[in-house]
Amino acid sequence: MEYTRNEAKAYARENMRGIWAAALMPFADDLSIDEDGFRHNVQHWVHELGIEGLFISGKQGQFSAMTLDERKRTFELAVEATADGGQTIMSCSDQNMDVVIELAKHAENVGADYIVVHAPALHFTTAQDETLLGYYETISKSVDHIGIALWSHPSSGYLMSPELCNRLADIDNVVAIKYSVPREMYTTLTELASDRIQVSTASEPEWLDNIIDLHWQLYLCSSPPYLLQTAKDRRMHDYTQAALAGRIDEARAISASLDPVRNALWGTRPAEKPNAHQKYWQELLGQRGGRVRAPLLELTDDEKAITRAGFEACGLEV
């Protein structure tokens, strides 16, 4: 990459901005990675939707159902597909530290912009702060030319406290955090650490308020940027730009107009089938969705019919 460990925070402050999206990985009928479909999606997201960066092979991308070689291949595909625009952040999350470091080095070597590492599940441990400091310091020392984003989510079995994250923000090449926590926690962390790292959360309904109230510059990241928008109807992009420019009333009006789309997207989603539902919504938008890999479940025909009816009535211009 074009920056060193000591330059990582400044580089990210300048370049890691705007709307970033977590990519769903399209799988073909035989459950292989649909490389052409992925390239098609990336080009659409970056050039037609104006998405600034892509989160590759995270939970949305079903990384836990991929082999190590497949995960590495998705990194390569993403770098190739964004060569003419767009940035990348590669998910290196895994329970095995050797796998995390191998993926981190591969991301660095193929030219990714950043990596993200989810806080691991910690068995038989309740006072985990020092363990997590050692965990992220070990990852940090394994790479020299790539910034690291933290990620705390309830699926780890715990949430990293704002105070711990503030300590982690002192690591030279830690540049951001995807903080999937209640608002009071990420507000506290913003107050503590925004001078050193970009703080963000994946909730699109909270994004506008976070620009206005917390002066956030980065949405990191989930699938709404390419599920709530089309090339002809970029309202998430538009309200973001209005808010960042200080046109708050305009931003609020544009965001509110998306409520029927939000209601259709989330209101038709079966609780146990988020990936399959989002992939079907992608297909309705003309993107490549494809199948999900086991153990995730596919939509039934009835669930597809309900989703299609909600999509057609929501007012999203396709």
Backbone torsions as a table, in degrees:
resi	resn	phi	psi	omega
1	MET	NA	170.7	-172.7
2	GLU	-93.4	16.0	176.1
3	TYR	-139.6	156.0	-179.5
4	THR	-99.5	175.4	179.3
5	ARG	-52.9	-46.4	-176.8
6	ASN	-73.0	-15.5	179.3
7	GLU	-98.5	-3.2	-170.0
8	ALA	-61.3	-45.8	-176.6
9	LYS	-64.1	-43.6	-179.8
10	ALA	-66.6	-39.4	179.2
11	TYR	-62.6	-46.1	-179.3
12	ALA	-66.3	-37.7	178.6
13	ARG	-59.4	-35.4	-178.1
14	GLU	-82.8	-34.3	-168.3
15	ASN	-113.4	-21.6	-176.7
16	MET	-92.7	82.8	-172.7
17	ARG	-140.3	166.9	173.9
18	GLY	78.7	-154.8	-174.2
19	ILE	-94.2	123.5	174.1
20	TRP	-116.4	144.9	-175.9
21	ALA	-124.1	145.3	176.7
22	ALA	-90.2	118.1	-173.6
23	ALA	-77.3	129.6	162.9
24	LEU	-77.4	134.6	-179.3
25	MET	-90.7	119.8	180.0
26	PRO	-75.3	130.8	175.5
27	PHE	-112.2	137.1	-178.5
28	ALA	-73.7	178.2	-179.1
29	ASP	-58.2	-32.4	178.6
30	ASP	-88.3	8.4	177.3
31	LEU	71.6	11.9	169.5
32	SER	-76.7	161.7	176.6
33	ILE	-67.6	127.8	177.7
34	ASP	-84.8	87.9	-174.0
35	GLU	-64.2	-42.8	179.4
36	ASP	-65.1	-39.7	178.0
37	GLY	-63.6	-40.0	178.1
38	PHE	-63.5	-45.2	178.0
39	ARG	-59.8	-43.5	178.6
40	HIS	-57.3	-46.8	-179.5
41	ASN	-62.6	-46.7	-177.6
42	VAL	-59.8	-45.1	179.8
43	GLN	-61.4	-41.6	177.9
44	HIS	-64.2	-47.4	-177.2
45	TRP	-61.4	-45.0	-174.1
46	VAL	-77.4	-47.8	-170.4
47	HIS	-90.5	-29.8	-178.0
48	GLU	-100.9	-31.0	179.8
49	LEU	-98.4	-12.9	177.7
50	GLY	72.8	25.7	178.6
51	ILE	-74.3	129.9	-172.3
52	GLU	-79.4	-30.4	-176.5
53	GLY	-152.3	158.0	-175.7
54	LEU	-127.5	132.8	177.4
55	PHE	-94.2	117.1	-167.5
56	ILE	-109.2	131.6	173.1
57	SER	58.4	45.4	170.2
58	GLY	-93.0	-153.6	179.6
59	LYS	-62.7	-41.1	178.1
60	GLN	-59.3	-36.5	-178.5
61	GLY	-82.4	2.1	177.8
62	GLN	60.6	47.8	-178.0
63	PHE	-61.1	-30.5	-176.8
64	SER	-69.1	-13.0	177.4
65	ALA	-100.5	6.4	-179.9
66	MET	-105.9	154.0	170.4
67	THR	-75.9	166.9	177.2
68	LEU	-61.7	-41.8	178.6
69	ASP	-64.2	-37.2	178.0
70	GLU	-66.2	-41.1	178.1
71	ARG	-61.2	-43.5	177.4
72	LYS	-61.5	-40.5	-179.7
73	ARG	-63.1	-38.7	179.0
74	THR	-64.4	-33.3	175.9
75	PHE	-62.3	-46.4	-179.7
76	GLU	-61.7	-44.7	179.2
77	LEU	-59.9	-42.3	-177.4
78	ALA	-66.3	-41.7	178.1
79	VAL	-64.1	-43.1	178.4
80	GLU	-62.7	-43.6	-174.5
81	ALA	-71.8	-21.5	179.9
82	THR	-103.6	14.3	-177.6
83	ALA	-61.0	-29.1	-179.3
84	ASP	-104.5	18.8	176.7
85	GLY	150.1	143.5	179.7
86	GLY	98.3	150.7	179.0
87	GLN	-114.4	168.0	-176.7
88	THR	-132.6	145.7	168.9
89	ILE	-132.8	121.6	-171.0
90	MET	-100.0	129.7	178.1
91	SER	-79.1	117.6	177.5
92	CYS	-106.9	16.7	-175.5
93	SER	-64.3	137.4	176.2
94	ASP	-170.3	157.6	176.0
95	GLN	-77.5	-19.5	-179.7
96	ASN	-95.6	118.4	-177.2
97	MET	-61.1	-37.2	178.8
98	ASP	-61.4	-38.0	178.1
99	VAL	-67.1	-43.6	178.3
100	VAL	-55.8	-48.7	-176.5
101	ILE	-68.9	-38.9	177.3
102	GLU	-62.4	-42.0	177.4
103	LEU	-67.7	-39.1	179.0
104	ALA	-61.5	-44.1	179.5
105	LYS	-67.2	-36.9	178.0
106	HIS	-65.8	-43.0	177.4
107	ALA	-59.0	-44.1	178.3
108	GLU	-61.6	-44.2	-175.2
109	ASN	-69.4	-32.8	-177.7
110	VAL	-87.6	-4.4	174.4
111	GLY	97.4	24.4	173.8
112	ALA	-65.4	157.1	-179.9
113	ASP	-81.7	-39.1	-177.2
114	TYR	-151.1	167.1	168.5
115	ILE	-124.3	160.2	175.3
116	VAL	-131.4	138.7	-178.5
117	VAL	-131.6	118.5	179.6
118	HIS	-70.1	141.7	173.0
119	ALA	-58.8	128.4	-173.9
120	PRO	-75.4	157.1	168.0
121	ALA	-67.5	132.0	-177.2
122	LEU	-116.7	104.4	-178.3
123	HIS	-80.8	144.6	176.0
124	PHE	61.6	26.9	-179.1
125	THR	-138.0	134.7	177.4
126	THR	-118.8	-33.3	176.1
127	ALA	-98.4	87.0	-165.1
128	GLN	-101.6	0.4	-171.5
129	ASP	-58.9	-48.4	-178.3
130	GLU	-66.1	-35.1	176.9
131	THR	-61.8	-44.0	-178.6
132	LEU	-70.9	-34.5	173.8
133	LEU	-60.3	-45.9	178.1
134	GLY	-64.7	-36.9	179.9
135	TYR	-61.0	-53.7	-177.4
136	TYR	-72.5	-30.8	175.6
137	GLU	-65.3	-37.8	177.6
138	THR	-63.6	-44.4	178.4
139	ILE	-64.2	-42.8	-179.5
140	SER	-57.1	-42.8	-176.5
141	LYS	-74.1	-11.8	-177.9
142	SER	-83.5	-12.6	-178.5
143	VAL	-131.4	152.1	-177.0
144	ASP	-119.1	-19.4	-171.0
145	HIS	-132.8	38.9	177.8
146	ILE	-154.3	139.0	178.4
147	GLY	-82.6	152.7	-176.2
148	ILE	-116.4	132.3	170.2
149	ALA	-104.2	136.2	172.8
150	LEU	-81.4	162.7	174.2
151	TRP	-150.1	117.6	176.6
152	SER	-116.0	130.0	-174.7
153	HIS	-148.0	148.5	-179.3
154	PRO	-56.6	-22.1	-177.9
155	SER	-66.2	-13.6	173.5
156	SER	-71.6	-16.5	-175.2
157	GLY	95.9	-0.8	179.2
158	TYR	-162.6	168.2	172.6
159	LEU	-118.1	135.2	174.4
160	MET	-69.2	132.6	-177.2
161	SER	-72.0	155.7	174.4
162	PRO	-56.7	-35.4	-178.9
163	GLU	-66.6	-40.5	176.2
164	LEU	-65.6	-45.9	-179.9
165	CYS	-60.7	-34.1	176.6
166	ASN	-63.7	-38.0	176.3
167	ARG	-68.1	-41.3	179.2
168	LEU	-65.1	-28.1	179.5
169	ALA	-64.6	-15.9	178.2
170	ASP	-78.2	-14.7	177.9
171	ILE	-65.1	133.6	-170.1
172	ASP	-50.7	-47.9	-172.7
173	ASN	-104.4	16.5	167.8
174	VAL	-83.8	120.7	-169.7
175	VAL	-119.7	-14.9	-174.3
176	ALA	-162.3	169.4	172.7
177	ILE	-144.8	132.8	166.3
178	LYS	-92.1	107.1	-166.9
179	TYR	-112.1	90.6	-174.7
180	SER	-87.0	73.8	-171.0
181	VAL	-138.9	170.2	174.3
182	PRO	-59.6	155.0	-172.3
183	ARG	-59.6	-36.7	-178.7
184	GLU	-63.5	-30.1	179.1
185	MET	-72.8	-45.3	-178.4
186	TYR	-74.8	-23.7	172.8
187	THR	-65.9	-44.4	177.9
188	THR	-60.9	-44.9	180.0
189	LEU	-64.3	-37.7	177.1
190	THR	-58.6	-43.5	178.9
191	GLU	-64.9	-34.3	-176.1
192	LEU	-81.4	-39.5	-162.6
193	ALA	-127.7	3.6	-174.8
194	SER	-68.4	-9.6	173.9
195	ASP	-77.1	-12.9	-177.3
196	ARG	-121.8	-30.4	-178.9
197	ILE	-136.3	157.1	171.7
198	GLN	-83.1	125.4	177.1
199	VAL	-101.6	135.1	179.2
200	SER	-151.5	167.6	174.1
201	THR	-142.4	161.5	-170.4
202	ALA	-87.1	-3.1	-174.9
203	SER	-77.2	110.9	178.0
204	GLU	-64.9	-39.5	178.8
205	PRO	-61.7	-20.7	178.8
206	GLU	-94.0	-11.1	-172.4
207	TRP	-59.2	-47.4	-177.4
208	LEU	-62.1	-47.1	178.5
209	ASP	-61.4	-32.6	-179.8
210	ASN	-72.7	-31.3	171.6
211	ILE	-64.7	-46.4	-174.2
212	ILE	-72.3	-50.0	-171.7
213	ASP	-85.3	-34.6	-173.6
214	LEU	-111.6	-0.9	177.6
215	HIS	61.4	33.6	178.1
216	TRP	-69.0	148.6	178.7
217	GLN	-117.5	-3.4	-171.5
218	LEU	-134.8	127.4	170.0
219	TYR	-102.5	109.6	-176.1
220	LEU	-134.0	105.6	-19.3
221	CYS	-173.0	153.5	176.1
222	SER	-153.4	-160.3	-173.4
223	SER	-89.0	-14.8	-178.6
224	PRO	-52.5	-33.4	-178.8
225	PRO	-57.5	-26.9	177.2
226	TYR	-112.9	3.6	175.1
227	LEU	-104.9	-25.0	179.5
228	LEU	-95.4	0.2	-171.7
229	GLN	-135.1	158.3	171.0
230	THR	-135.5	172.9	178.2
231	ALA	-60.2	-27.8	-179.1
232	LYS	-96.5	-6.6	-170.9
233	ASP	-145.4	81.2	-173.0
234	ARG	-104.8	57.2	-172.9
235	ARG	-70.3	-31.2	175.6
236	MET	-65.5	-44.4	175.1
237	HIS	-58.3	-44.2	-174.6
238	ASP	-68.7	-42.8	179.9
239	TYR	-70.6	-30.7	176.3
240	THR	-63.6	-48.0	-179.1
241	GLN	-64.2	-39.1	178.1
242	ALA	-63.9	-43.7	-179.8
243	ALA	-65.6	-44.0	179.6
244	LEU	-63.6	-26.9	178.2
245	ALA	-88.0	-0.7	177.8
246	GLY	88.0	8.6	179.6
247	ARG	-92.1	75.2	-166.9
248	ILE	-69.3	-44.5	-179.4
249	ASP	-62.0	-41.7	177.8
250	GLU	-62.5	-44.2	-180.0
251	ALA	-61.5	-43.4	-179.3
252	ARG	-64.3	-39.3	-179.5
253	ALA	-66.1	-43.6	179.4
254	ILE	-64.3	-45.1	-179.6
255	SER	-61.2	-44.1	-179.4
256	ALA	-61.5	-31.6	-179.9
257	SER	-67.7	-15.6	178.5
258	LEU	-84.6	-5.1	-175.8
259	ASP	-56.6	-42.3	177.7
260	PRO	-61.6	-33.2	178.2
261	VAL	-70.1	-45.8	177.5
262	ARG	-58.0	-45.9	-177.2
263	ASN	-62.8	-38.6	178.9
264	ALA	-69.7	-42.0	-178.5
265	LEU	-63.8	-52.2	-175.6
266	TRP	-84.9	-26.6	-177.6
267	GLY	-75.3	-19.1	179.4
268	THR	-101.0	3.8	-173.3
269	ARG	-86.5	118.1	173.9
270	PRO	-63.6	139.8	-171.1
271	ALA	-58.4	-35.2	-175.5
272	GLU	-96.5	8.0	-173.6
273	LYS	-133.3	47.1	-176.6
274	PRO	-62.7	-41.8	-177.8
275	ASN	-67.1	-47.0	-179.9
276	ALA	-62.7	-39.0	179.6
277	HIS	-64.9	-45.2	-180.0
278	GLN	-65.5	-36.7	178.7
279	LYS	-67.1	-36.7	177.4
280	TYR	-68.6	-38.9	176.2
281	TRP	-60.7	-40.4	175.5
282	GLN	-57.7	-44.3	-179.8
283	GLU	-61.0	-40.0	178.0
284	LEU	-63.2	-28.1	178.9
285	LEU	-85.1	-5.9	-177.7
286	GLY	90.5	8.2	174.8
287	GLN	-89.3	175.2	178.0
288	ARG	-96.5	112.7	179.3
289	GLY	-97.9	-62.9	178.0
290	GLY	77.3	-166.3	-174.5
291	ARG	-87.9	169.8	168.3
292	VAL	-107.4	154.5	176.5
293	ARG	-93.3	150.6	175.8
294	ALA	-58.7	144.9	13.7
295	PRO	-91.5	6.9	-179.6
296	LEU	-68.2	154.9	-173.1
297	LEU	-104.7	145.3	175.1
298	GLU	-84.0	159.7	174.7
299	LEU	-72.0	147.7	170.6
300	THR	-81.3	168.5	177.5
301	ASP	-62.1	-38.7	178.2
302	ASP	-63.9	-41.2	179.1
303	GLU	-66.3	-35.9	175.8
304	LYS	-65.3	-40.3	-179.6
305	ALA	-64.0	-42.4	177.9
306	ILE	-62.8	-43.5	-179.7
307	THR	-64.8	-43.8	-179.4
308	ARG	-63.1	-40.1	178.5
309	ALA	-65.1	-42.2	177.2
310	GLY	-63.4	-41.0	179.0
311	PHE	-62.1	-46.8	-175.8
312	GLU	-68.4	-22.8	-177.4
313	ALA	-98.7	-3.2	-169.3
314	CYS	-83.3	-13.8	177.4
315	GLY	90.8	6.6	176.8
316	LEU	-74.4	124.8	-175.7
317	GLU	-82.7	116.9	-176.9
318	VAL	-106.1	NA	NA
